[in-house]
């Protein structure tokens, strides 16, 4: 007498995933177009940043902003990225330099 086994898939076994067969031409074209678009955005952003640097360069005479305005813009950009510790260190450095300069001139007078 033959015993017939019925094979049913178990619930705990994962279904077999289809094997990767590669990308289609449309998918490859889409990825190339997406990469080209990202490069174009990055290039445009860099050109814009360089233009802003040229516009606010205090050493150049080109641009509609005055030299004082350019220096003020650069100073505010630098100051906005500094912490209180940076301000304290700059103040200490300026104080010690000024103290040395004043003591030098006081010795000369005598």
C-alpha positions in Angstrom: 0.0 0.0 0.0 1.3 3.3 -1.0 1.2 6.4 1.2 0.5 9.6 -0.6 2.1 12.6 0.9 0.5 15.9 0.3 2.9 18.7 0.4 1.5 22.0 1.4 3.6 25.1 2.0 4.2 25.9 5.6 3.1 29.2 7.0 6.5 30.1 8.5 8.5 29.6 5.3 8.9 32.8 3.2 7.8 32.7 -0.4 10.6 32.4 -2.8 11.6 35.9 -4.1 12.0 36.3 -7.9 15.6 36.4 -9.0 17.0 39.7 -10.2 17.1 39.8 -14.0 18.6 43.2 -14.5 17.4 46.7 -15.3 15.4 47.6 -18.3 16.5 50.3 -20.7 13.8 52.6 -19.5 15.0 52.3 -15.9 18.6 52.9 -17.0 17.5 56.0 -19.0 15.5 57.3 -16.0 18.5 56.9 -13.7 20.8 58.7 -16.1 18.3 61.5 -16.5 17.9 61.8 -12.7 21.7 62.0 -12.2 22.1 64.6 -15.0 19.4 66.7 -13.3 21.0 66.5 -9.9 24.4 67.5 -11.4 22.7 70.4 -13.2 21.1 71.6 -9.9 24.4 71.3 -8.1 26.2 73.3 -10.9 23.6 76.0 -10.8 23.9 76.3 -7.0 27.7 76.6 -7.2 27.5 79.2 -9.9 25.0 81.2 -7.8 27.3 80.9 -4.7 30.3 82.1 -6.7 28.3 85.1 -8.0 27.3 86.0 -4.5 30.9 85.9 -3.4 32.0 88.1 -6.2 29.2 90.5 -5.5 30.2 90.9 -1.8 34.0 90.8 -2.3 35.3 93.9 -0.4 38.5 93.9 -2.5 36.8 94.3 -5.9 35.5 97.5 -7.3 32.7 95.8 -9.3 29.2 95.5 -8.0 26.5 97.9 -6.9 27.3 97.6 -3.1 29.8 100.0 -1.5 32.9 98.7 0.1 31.6 99.5 3.6 28.4 97.5 2.8 30.4 94.6 1.5 32.6 94.5 4.6 29.5 94.8 6.8 27.9 91.9 5.0 31.0 89.7 5.4 31.3 90.7 9.1 27.7 89.7 9.8 28.1 86.4 8.0 31.2 85.6 10.1 29.6 86.8 13.3 26.5 84.7 12.8 28.5 81.5 12.9 30.4 82.3 16.1 29.6 81.1 19.6 30.0 83.0 22.9 33.3 81.2 23.5 34.6 82.5 20.2 33.7 86.1 21.2 35.4 85.6 24.5 38.6 84.4 22.9 38.6 87.2 20.4 38.1 89.7 23.2 40.9 88.3 25.2 43.2 88.3 22.3 42.4 91.9 21.4 42.8 93.0 25.1 46.2 91.4 25.4 47.4 92.9 22.2 46.1 96.4 23.1 47.7 96.1 26.6 51.1 95.3 25.0 50.8 98.2 22.6 49.9 100.7 25.3 52.7 99.5 27.6 55.1 100.0 24.8 54.1 103.6 24.3 54.1 104.3 28.0 57.8 103.2 28.3 58.8 105.4 25.4 57.5 108.6 27.0 59.6 108.3 30.2 
